[in-house]
Amino acid sequence: MIWRNQVTWTRSGNDAKTYKNQILKFQEKLSFLQEENKKRSLELSNALNKIKCTSSERTVPAAELKGDMNLETLGFSSLDFMKLSSLYYHLPHLRAYENSIYPNIIFGKNKTGVSVVMGVPTIKREKESYLIRTLTSLFFQMSKLEEEDCLVIVFVAEVDEAYIKDLAKMVQEKFPQKVNSGVLEMISPPAFFYPSFLDIKLMFGDSEKRARWRTKQNLDYSFLMLYAQDKGKFYLQLEDDIIAKPRYFTAIKDFALRQTSDWLVLEFSKLGFIGKLFRTKDLPLIVQFLIMFYKDKPIDWLLDHLFYVKICHPEKDSLDCAKQKQKLRIQHQPSLFQHMGKYSSLPGKIQNLQDTDFEKHKLYPLHSNPPASLYTSLKVHEKYSLENAYLRKGFFWAVSPKAGDYMLIQFSDPLNVKEYVFTSGNVQHPGDKLFNTIVEILPENETDFLSNLLSNGSKFDYEATNNGFFKIGTFENGVAQGIINPALGKIKAFRLTVLSDSPVWAIVGEILIKAN
């Protein structure tokens, strides 16, 4: 009887052990299924996000995606936070979306390999939007060749799909050629990119609204930088409420290429975070530093702290530190960008910031044009005479030019001209340019001039017009410039001739005639 009980107890013990093992296996299987379900959910979220992105990409409609075609095969990749794995520590809410942090490509051609990538973050403003004026100024002051070597990325730092759609439509309608050429892209972040902003510590007397605004702004800059890092050699940080100087693109590119020291940022504006140029290879370092302290300070303050960490000696004084920082932070003069927005992106804030260095200097060095007599058939507006522009005392402003109108610069003595530049339009009136206008020269001796053309193999470089003049150039995007071969002999006069009626007025802002 005891033996039977023992057997019964043993069987019961075995059954209990079996049940326990089965429960453990069931729990393991359930846990496995839960993990698999989580993975499938993430994969689904990732796929939906990719579809959303690719369906907005104009070159490959979503309906045409086949097989394993995705954003990678289109050239668009996720923001690789894995290379900056510490960022997940500071943005823990993104851990659930590893390898699926894709930008929403509103429109774009995935242009890469340019010299300068320009980042323009924008948000919905309560009062007035300046984005269209900013983009107009950026493109207006660039030539076709400069456009081919740059990329402008508008980052809509919003998750309101209706607003993003309306803004995209407006930009596409205003700049169809820029969108079609691929020089202009628009992206937005996935909705899950932003944290809750509920645990922000209030510092420096900031209100809760301001603290959230600058915190989000740091994340916006970081997202845009990570997206831009593989698209070009340099990254230029701009804002959506600025205007640019003529020829700013070439001035930036030339200044950057001339640097011989190991700089970190080149500054083309004294204001905030406007006009700051970085090498794209430095962007991961900058983003990592920003994310570490994104809740603590505004981005321009954080950048200054990064300079301190990089180059300042802890045992030396602040004056030495400031001197050392100048090696990493190099200022270009004049400033090439000016803030124009009155209403800040921070709701309720009026911001009348102006860069005092913006108008101090001309992009061309000070020079004196050769002595000359000036004539024009154009109707001059008030006191804005042709002499103002030629003598560098101001600018020439004329009422709507008509076909056949001209500006004549007749030198006191014939001279050899090495280079010429004429610019039209200015920052305040960027639309007042010369359109369909040619540049002509009057050689001292027409026979010798033609003989020199033939002997130099340049028979077809210059077209004869009338009264002994020859066409040597044309205004393109408001600018006419060129080099003249000294072998062609001396020149008696320059003439700018308008070939068709213009619906707008015309400003000639700078005239440069450089003699040998």
VEXDREN-2710 file (C-alpha; in Angstrom, 1 decimal):
% VEXDREN-2710
k/r/px/py/pz
1/MET/0.0/0.0/0.0
2/ILE/2.8/2.3/0.8
3/TRP/4.5/1.3/-2.5
4/ARG/1.3/2.2/-4.4
5/ASN/1.1/5.5/-2.7
6/GLN/4.7/6.1/-3.6
7/VAL/4.0/5.3/-7.2
8/THR/0.9/7.5/-7.2
9/TRP/2.9/10.3/-5.7
10/THR/5.7/9.8/-8.1
11/ARG/3.3/9.9/-11.1
12/SER/1.7/13.0/-9.6
13/GLY/5.2/14.5/-9.2
14/ASN/6.1/13.6/-12.8
15/ASP/2.8/15.0/-14.1
16/ALA/3.4/18.2/-12.1
17/LYS/6.9/18.5/-13.5
18/THR/5.6/17.8/-17.0
19/TYR/2.9/20.4/-16.7
20/LYS/5.5/22.9/-15.4
21/ASN/7.8/22.2/-18.3
22/GLN/4.9/22.6/-20.7
23/ILE/3.9/25.9/-19.1
24/LEU/7.5/27.1/-19.3
25/LYS/7.6/26.0/-23.0
26/PHE/4.3/27.7/-23.6
27/GLN/5.6/30.9/-21.9
28/GLU/8.8/30.7/-24.0
29/LYS/6.7/30.3/-27.1
30/LEU/4.4/33.1/-26.1
31/SER/7.3/35.3/-25.5
32/PHE/8.8/34.4/-28.8
33/LEU/5.5/35.1/-30.6
34/GLN/5.2/38.4/-28.8
35/GLU/8.8/39.3/-30.0
36/GLU/7.9/38.1/-33.5
37/ASN/4.7/40.1/-33.4
38/LYS/6.7/43.2/-32.3
39/LYS/9.1/42.7/-35.2
40/ARG/6.3/42.3/-37.7
41/SER/4.7/45.4/-36.4
42/LEU/7.9/47.3/-36.8
43/GLU/8.4/45.9/-40.2
44/LEU/4.9/46.9/-41.1
45/SER/5.5/50.4/-39.7
46/ASN/8.7/50.6/-41.6
47/ALA/7.1/49.4/-44.8
48/LEU/4.2/51.9/-44.5
49/ASN/6.6/54.7/-43.9
50/LYS/8.7/53.7/-46.9
51/ILE/5.6/53.5/-49.1
52/LYS/4.5/56.9/-47.8
53/CYS/8.0/58.3/-48.7
54/THR/8.3/56.6/-52.1
55/SER/4.7/57.5/-53.1
56/SER/5.7/61.2/-52.8
57/GLU/8.9/60.7/-54.8
58/ARG/8.0/61.9/-58.3
59/THR/10.5/60.0/-60.3
60/VAL/9.2/56.5/-59.2
61/PRO/5.5/56.3/-58.4
62/ALA/4.5/53.9/-55.7
63/ALA/2.4/51.9/-58.2
64/GLU/5.6/51.0/-60.1
65/LEU/7.5/49.6/-57.1
66/LYS/8.3/45.9/-57.6
67/GLY/10.0/43.1/-55.7
68/ASP/12.4/44.4/-53.1
69/MET/12.5/48.0/-54.5
70/ASN/12.5/50.4/-51.6
71/LEU/14.0/53.7/-50.5
72/GLU/17.5/52.2/-50.6
73/THR/17.1/51.2/-54.3
74/LEU/15.8/54.7/-55.0
75/GLY/18.9/56.1/-53.4
76/PHE/17.2/57.4/-50.2
77/SER/18.4/55.7/-47.0
78/SER/17.2/55.8/-43.4
79/LEU/18.9/58.2/-41.0
80/ASP/21.7/55.9/-39.8
81/PHE/21.5/56.5/-36.0
82/MET/23.3/53.2/-35.6
83/LYS/26.5/54.9/-36.6
84/LEU/25.7/57.3/-33.7
85/SER/24.4/54.6/-31.4
86/SER/24.7/56.8/-28.3
87/LEU/21.8/58.9/-29.7
88/TYR/19.4/56.2/-28.7
89/TYR/20.4/56.8/-25.1
90/HIS/19.4/60.5/-25.4
91/LEU/16.3/59.7/-27.6
92/PRO/15.1/56.5/-26.1
93/HIS/11.7/56.7/-27.8
94/LEU/13.4/56.0/-31.1
95/ARG/14.7/52.6/-30.0
96/ALA/11.5/51.0/-31.2
97/TYR/12.1/52.4/-34.7
98/GLU/15.7/51.3/-35.2
99/ASN/16.6/51.2/-39.0
100/SER/13.2/52.7/-39.9
101/ILE/13.8/56.4/-39.3
102/TYR/13.1/57.5/-42.9
103/PRO/12.3/61.1/-43.9
104/ASN/9.1/61.7/-45.7
105/ILE/10.3/62.7/-49.2
106/ILE/7.6/65.3/-50.3
107/PHE/9.4/65.9/-53.6
108/GLY/13.0/65.4/-54.8
109/LYS/15.3/63.8/-57.3
110/ASN/17.9/62.5/-54.9
111/LYS/20.6/64.9/-56.2
112/THR/24.0/64.2/-54.8
113/GLY/27.7/65.1/-55.4
114/VAL/27.2/68.9/-55.2
115/SER/29.6/71.4/-53.6
116/VAL/27.1/73.0/-51.3
117/VAL/23.9/71.5/-49.7
118/MET/21.7/74.2/-48.2
119/GLY/19.3/73.3/-45.4
120/VAL/16.2/75.5/-44.9
121/PRO/14.1/74.4/-41.9
122/THR/10.6/75.8/-41.8
123/ILE/7.5/75.5/-39.6
124/LYS/4.0/76.8/-39.6
125/ARG/4.0/80.4/-38.4
126/GLU/1.1/82.1/-36.7
127/LYS/1.5/85.4/-38.5
128/GLU/3.4/85.4/-41.7
129/SER/5.5/82.9/-43.8
130/TYR/8.7/84.1/-45.4
131/LEU/9.7/80.8/-47.1
132/ILE/8.7/81.8/-50.6
133/ARG/10.6/85.1/-50.4
134/THR/13.7/83.2/-49.0
135/LEU/13.7/80.7/-51.8
136/THR/13.2/83.4/-54.3
137/SER/16.2/85.3/-53.0
138/LEU/18.4/82.2/-52.9
139/PHE/17.7/81.2/-56.5
140/PHE/17.5/84.7/-57.8
141/GLN/21.1/85.4/-56.8
142/MET/22.4/82.2/-58.4
143/SER/23.5/81.5/-62.0
144/LYS/22.5/78.3/-63.9
145/LEU/26.0/76.9/-63.4
146/GLU/25.8/77.6/-59.7
147/GLU/22.4/75.8/-59.4
148/GLU/23.9/72.7/-61.0
149/ASP/26.4/72.6/-58.2
150/CYS/24.1/73.0/-55.3
151/LEU/21.0/71.4/-53.6
152/VAL/18.4/73.3/-51.5
153/ILE/16.6/71.1/-49.0
154/VAL/13.4/72.5/-47.4
155/PHE/12.8/70.7/-44.2
156/VAL/9.1/71.1/-43.1
157/ALA/9.5/70.4/-39.3
158/GLU/5.8/69.6/-38.9
159/VAL/3.7/66.4/-38.7
160/ASP/0.5/68.0/-39.9
161/GLU/0.0/66.3/-43.2
162/ALA/-2.6/68.8/-44.5
163/TYR/-0.3/71.7/-43.8
164/ILE/2.7/69.9/-45.4
165/LYS/0.7/69.1/-48.5
166/ASP/-0.5/72.7/-48.9
167/LEU/3.0/74.1/-48.5
168/ALA/4.4/71.6/-51.0
169/LYS/1.8/72.5/-53.5
170/MET/2.6/76.2/-53.1
171/VAL/6.4/75.7/-53.4
172/GLN/5.9/73.5/-56.5
173/GLU/3.7/76.0/-58.2
174/LYS/6.2/78.8/-57.5
175/PHE/9.4/76.9/-58.4
176/PRO/8.4/74.2/-61.0
177/GLN/11.7/74.3/-62.8
178/LYS/13.7/74.0/-59.6
179/VAL/11.7/71.0/-58.5
180/ASN/11.9/69.3/-61.9
181/SER/15.7/69.9/-62.1
182/GLY/16.2/68.4/-58.7
183/VAL/17.9/71.4/-57.2
184/LEU/15.0/71.9/-54.7
185/GLU/13.9/69.1/-52.4
186/MET/11.3/69.1/-49.6
187/ILE/11.2/66.6/-46.7
188/SER/9.5/66.2/-43.4
189/PRO/10.2/64.0/-40.4
190/PRO/8.2/60.8/-39.5
191/ALA/5.6/61.6/-36.8
192/PHE/7.3/59.4/-34.2
193/PHE/10.6/61.4/-34.4
194/TYR/9.7/63.9/-31.7
195/PRO/9.6/63.0/-28.0
196/SER/6.8/64.2/-25.8
197/PHE/8.8/67.3/-24.5
198/LEU/7.1/66.8/-21.1
199/ASP/10.3/66.4/-19.1
200/ILE/12.1/69.6/-20.2
201/LYS/13.8/71.4/-17.4
202/LEU/13.2/75.2/-17.5
203/MET/16.5/77.2/-17.5
204/PHE/17.8/80.7/-18.1
205/GLY/14.4/82.2/-17.2
206/ASP/12.8/80.6/-20.3
207/SER/9.1/80.0/-20.4
208/GLU/7.9/76.5/-21.0
209/LYS/6.8/77.5/-24.5
210/ARG/10.3/78.9/-25.3
211/ALA/12.1/75.9/-23.8
212/ARG/10.0/73.5/-26.0
213/TRP/10.6/75.6/-29.0
214/ARG/14.4/75.7/-28.8
215/THR/14.5/72.0/-27.8
216/LYS/12.5/71.0/-30.9
217/GLN/14.6/73.3/-33.0
218/ASN/17.8/71.4/-32.0
219/LEU/16.1/68.1/-33.1
220/ASP/15.1/69.7/-36.4
221/TYR/18.6/70.9/-37.1
222/SER/19.9/67.4/-36.3
223/PHE/17.5/65.6/-38.5
224/LEU/18.2/67.9/-41.4
225/MET/22.0/67.6/-41.0
226/LEU/21.8/63.8/-40.9
227/TYR/19.8/63.7/-44.1
228/ALA/22.1/66.1/-45.9
229/GLN/25.4/64.6/-44.9
230/ASP/25.9/62.3/-47.9
231/LYS/24.7/64.7/-50.5
232/GLY/27.6/67.1/-51.0
233/LYS/30.9/68.4/-49.7
234/PHE/29.7/71.4/-47.6
235/TYR/26.5/72.0/-45.7
236/LEU/25.1/75.5/-45.3
237/GLN/22.6/76.1/-42.5
238/LEU/20.1/78.7/-43.4
239/GLU/16.7/79.8/-42.0
240/ASP/13.3/80.4/-43.8
241/ASP/13.3/84.2/-43.3
242/ILE/16.5/85.5/-44.9
243/ILE/17.7/87.2/-48.1
244/ALA/21.0/86.6/-49.9
245/LYS/23.5/88.9/-51.5
246/PRO/24.3/88.6/-55.2
247/ARG/26.9/86.0/-56.1
248/TYR/26.7/84.6/-52.6
249/PHE/27.1/81.0/-53.8
250/THR/30.5/81.5/-55.5
251/ALA/31.7/83.7/-52.7
252/ILE/30.9/80.9/-50.2
253/LYS/32.5/78.1/-52.3
254/ASP/35.6/80.1/-53.0
255/PHE/36.1/81.2/-49.4
256/ALA/35.7/77.6/-48.2
257/LEU/38.2/76.2/-50.7
258/ARG/40.8/78.9/-49.8
259/GLN/40.9/77.8/-46.2
260/THR/44.1/76.0/-45.1
261/SER/43.5/75.5/-41.4
262/ASP/41.4/72.8/-39.8
263/TRP/38.2/74.8/-39.4
264/LEU/34.9/73.6/-38.0
265/VAL/32.5/76.3/-39.2
266/LEU/32.7/79.2/-41.6
267/GLU/30.2/82.0/-40.8
268/PHE/28.6/84.1/-43.5
269/SER/26.3/85.9/-41.1
270/LYS/26.8/87.2/-37.6
271/LEU/23.2/86.3/-36.6
272/GLY/22.3/83.2/-34.7
273/PHE/22.5/80.0/-36.8
274/ILE/22.1/81.7/-40.2
275/GLY/24.7/81.2/-42.9
276/LYS/26.9/78.7/-41.0
277/LEU/28.9/76.4/-43.3
278/PHE/30.2/73.0/-42.2
279/ARG/32.0/70.2/-44.0
280/THR/29.5/67.3/-44.3
281/LYS/32.1/64.9/-42.9
282/ASP/31.9/66.9/-39.6
283/LEU/28.1/66.7/-39.4
284/PRO/27.9/63.4/-37.4
285/LEU/30.1/64.9/-34.7
286/ILE/28.0/68.1/-34.5
287/VAL/24.8/66.1/-34.4
288/GLN/26.0/63.8/-31.7
289/PHE/27.0/66.8/-29.5
290/LEU/23.6/68.6/-30.2
291/ILE/21.6/65.5/-29.3
292/MET/23.5/65.0/-26.0
293/PHE/22.4/68.5/-24.8
294/TYR/19.4/69.2/-27.0
295/LYS/17.2/69.9/-23.9
296/ASP/19.7/72.2/-22.3
297/LYS/20.6/75.2/-24.5
298/PRO/20.0/76.7/-27.9
299/ILE/22.1/75.5/-30.8
300/ASP/24.4/78.5/-31.2
301/TRP/25.3/78.2/-27.5
302/LEU/25.9/74.5/-27.9
303/LEU/28.1/75.1/-30.9
304/ASP/30.2/77.5/-28.8
305/HIS/30.6/74.8/-26.1
306/LEU/31.8/72.3/-28.8
307/PHE/34.5/74.8/-29.8
308/TYR/35.6/75.0/-26.1
309/VAL/35.8/71.2/-25.9
310/LYS/37.7/70.9/-29.1
311/ILE/40.4/73.6/-28.7
312/CYS/40.4/75.5/-25.4
313/HIS/43.0/74.7/-22.7
314/PRO/41.3/74.3/-19.3
315/GLU/44.2/76.0/-17.5
316/LYS/44.3/79.1/-19.6
317/ASP/42.0/82.2/-19.4
318/SER/38.9/83.1/-21.4
319/LEU/40.9/85.5/-23.7
320/ASP/43.1/82.7/-24.8
321/CYS/40.1/80.4/-25.3
322/ALA/38.4/83.1/-27.5
323/LYS/41.5/83.4/-29.6
324/GLN/41.8/79.6/-30.1
325/LYS/38.1/79.4/-31.0
326/GLN/38.7/81.8/-33.9
327/LYS/40.8/79.0/-35.5
328/LEU/37.7/76.8/-35.7
329/ARG/35.2/79.6/-36.3
330/ILE/36.1/81.8/-39.2
331/GLN/34.1/84.9/-40.1
332/HIS/33.6/86.0/-43.7
333/GLN/33.2/89.6/-44.5
334/PRO/30.8/91.0/-45.6
335/SER/27.9/89.0/-44.3
336/LEU/26.1/87.3/-47.2
337/PHE/22.7/86.8/-45.6
338/GLN/20.3/89.2/-43.8
339/HIS/17.4/88.3/-41.5
340/MET/14.2/89.8/-42.8
341/GLY/11.4/88.2/-40.8
342/LYS/9.6/90.3/-38.3
343/TYR/7.6/87.5/-36.7
344/SER/9.7/84.8/-35.1
345/SER/8.9/81.1/-35.5
346/LEU/8.4/81.2/-31.7
347/PRO/4.7/82.2/-31.4
348/GLY/4.2/85.8/-30.0
349/LYS/7.8/86.9/-30.4
350/ILE/8.7/89.9/-32.5
351/GLN/12.2/89.7/-33.9
352/ASN/13.7/92.8/-35.5
353/LEU/17.2/91.4/-35.9
354/GLN/19.5/92.9/-38.5
355/ASP/23.1/92.0/-39.5
356/THR/24.9/95.3/-39.4
357/ASP/27.7/93.9/-41.5
358/PHE/25.4/92.9/-44.4
359/GLU/25.6/96.2/-46.3
360/LYS/29.1/97.4/-45.2
361/HIS/31.1/95.8/-48.0
362/LYS/30.7/95.1/-51.6
363/LEU/31.5/91.6/-52.8
364/TYR/34.0/93.1/-55.3
365/PRO/37.0/94.9/-53.8
366/LEU/37.0/98.6/-53.8
367/HIS/38.0/99.9/-57.2
368/SER/37.8/103.0/-59.3
369/ASN/36.3/102.6/-62.8
370/PRO/38.2/104.4/-65.6
371/PRO/37.3/108.0/-66.3
372/ALA/34.4/108.1/-68.7
373/SER/31.3/110.0/-69.9
374/LEU/28.0/108.4/-69.2
375/TYR/24.8/108.5/-71.3
376/THR/21.5/106.6/-71.2
377/SER/18.1/106.7/-72.9
378/LEU/16.4/105.2/-69.9
379/LYS/14.1/107.2/-67.8
380/VAL/15.9/107.7/-64.5
381/HIS/13.9/107.3/-61.2
382/GLU/14.5/110.3/-59.0
383/LYS/18.1/110.8/-58.0
384/TYR/19.3/107.2/-58.8
385/SER/21.6/108.1/-61.7
386/LEU/23.9/106.0/-63.8
387/GLU/26.8/108.0/-62.3
388/ASN/25.8/106.6/-58.8
389/ALA/26.6/103.0/-59.9
390/TYR/29.7/103.8/-62.0
391/LEU/31.3/105.9/-59.2
392/ARG/30.2/103.4/-56.5
393/LYS/28.1/106.0/-54.7
394/GLY/24.8/104.1/-54.9
395/PHE/22.9/102.4/-57.7
396/PHE/21.2/103.3/-61.0
397/TRP/17.4/102.9/-61.0
398/ALA/15.3/103.3/-64.2
399/VAL/11.7/103.1/-65.1
400/SER/10.6/100.0/-67.2
401/PRO/13.2/99.7/-70.0
402/LYS/12.0/99.5/-73.6
403/ALA/13.5/97.8/-76.6
404/GLY/16.3/99.9/-77.9
405/ASP/17.1/101.6/-74.6
406/TYR/20.8/101.8/-73.8
407/MET/23.5/102.8/-71.3
408/LEU/26.7/104.0/-72.8
409/ILE/30.1/104.3/-71.0
410/GLN/32.5/106.2/-73.2
411/PHE/36.1/106.3/-71.9
412/SER/38.0/109.5/-71.9
413/ASP/40.9/107.6/-73.5
414/PRO/40.8/104.2/-75.3
415/LEU/42.1/101.5/-73.0
416/ASN/42.8/97.8/-72.7
417/VAL/40.1/96.2/-70.6
418/LYS/40.8/93.0/-68.8
419/GLU/37.5/92.2/-67.1
420/TYR/34.0/93.6/-66.8
421/VAL/31.0/93.0/-64.5
422/PHE/27.5/94.5/-64.5
423/THR/25.0/93.4/-61.9
424/SER/21.3/94.3/-61.8
425/GLY/18.7/94.1/-59.1
426/ASN/19.5/94.4/-55.4
427/VAL/18.5/93.0/-52.1
428/GLN/15.6/95.3/-51.5
429/HIS/14.3/95.0/-55.1
430/PRO/15.5/91.6/-56.4
431/GLY/13.1/91.6/-59.3
432/ASP/14.3/94.9/-60.8
433/LYS/16.8/93.2/-63.2
434/LEU/17.9/93.7/-66.7
435/PHE/16.3/91.0/-69.0
436/ASN/17.2/90.3/-72.6
437/THR/20.0/92.8/-72.5
438/ILE/23.4/92.5/-74.2
439/VAL/26.9/93.9/-73.5
440/GLU/28.7/95.6/-76.4
441/ILE/32.1/97.2/-76.9
442/LEU/33.4/99.8/-79.4
443/PRO/37.0/99.0/-80.4
444/GLU/39.4/101.9/-81.0
445/ASN/40.1/100.6/-84.5
446/GLU/37.6/98.3/-86.1
447/THR/39.9/97.0/-88.8
448/ASP/42.7/96.1/-86.3
449/PHE/40.0/94.6/-84.0
450/LEU/38.7/92.2/-86.7
451/SER/42.3/91.3/-87.7
452/ASN/43.1/90.4/-84.1
453/LEU/39.9/88.3/-83.9
454/LEU/40.9/86.3/-87.0
455/SER/44.5/85.9/-85.9
456/ASN/43.4/84.7/-82.5
457/GLY/40.9/82.2/-83.9
458/SER/38.0/84.2/-82.4
459/LYS/36.1/85.1/-85.5
460/PHE/32.7/84.1/-84.1
461/ASP/33.2/85.1/-80.5
462/TYR/32.0/88.6/-81.0
463/GLU/29.0/89.6/-83.2
464/ALA/28.9/92.9/-84.9
465/THR/25.8/95.0/-84.0
466/ASN/25.6/98.6/-85.2
467/ASN/27.6/101.8/-85.2
468/GLY/30.9/99.8/-84.9
469/PHE/29.9/98.0/-81.7
470/PHE/30.4/94.3/-81.1
471/LYS/28.4/92.1/-78.8
472/ILE/30.6/90.4/-76.2
473/GLY/28.1/89.2/-73.5
474/THR/24.5/88.8/-72.3
475/PHE/22.8/89.4/-68.9
476/GLU/22.0/86.0/-67.3
477/ASN/20.0/86.1/-64.1
478/GLY/20.7/89.8/-63.8
479/VAL/24.4/89.6/-64.2
480/ALA/26.8/90.1/-67.1
481/GLN/30.5/89.4/-66.7
482/GLY/33.5/88.3/-68.7
483/ILE/37.2/88.4/-69.5
484/ILE/38.5/90.2/-72.6
485/ASN/41.5/89.0/-74.5
486/PRO/44.1/91.8/-74.4
487/ALA/45.2/90.9/-77.9
488/LEU/42.0/92.4/-79.2
489/GLY/43.3/95.9/-78.6
490/LYS/42.0/99.1/-76.9
491/ILE/38.3/99.8/-76.3
492/LYS/36.6/103.2/-76.6
493/ALA/33.3/102.4/-75.0
494/PHE/30.9/99.9/-73.4
495/ARG/27.2/99.8/-74.2
496/LEU/24.3/97.9/-72.6
497/THR/21.4/97.5/-75.0
498/VAL/17.9/96.4/-74.1
499/LEU/16.4/94.1/-76.8
500/SER/12.8/93.9/-75.6
501/ASP/10.3/95.8/-73.4
502/SER/10.5/94.9/-69.7
503/PRO/7.5/94.8/-67.5
504/VAL/9.6/95.8/-64.4
505/TRP/11.9/98.6/-63.5
506/ALA/15.7/98.0/-63.7
507/ILE/18.5/98.6/-61.1
508/VAL/22.2/98.5/-61.9
509/GLY/23.9/97.9/-58.6
510/GLU/27.5/97.4/-59.4
511/ILE/29.7/98.2/-62.4
512/LEU/33.3/96.9/-62.6
513/ILE/35.6/97.7/-65.5
514/LYS/39.1/96.6/-64.8
515/ALA/41.8/97.9/-67.1
516/ASN/45.2/96.2/-67.7
END
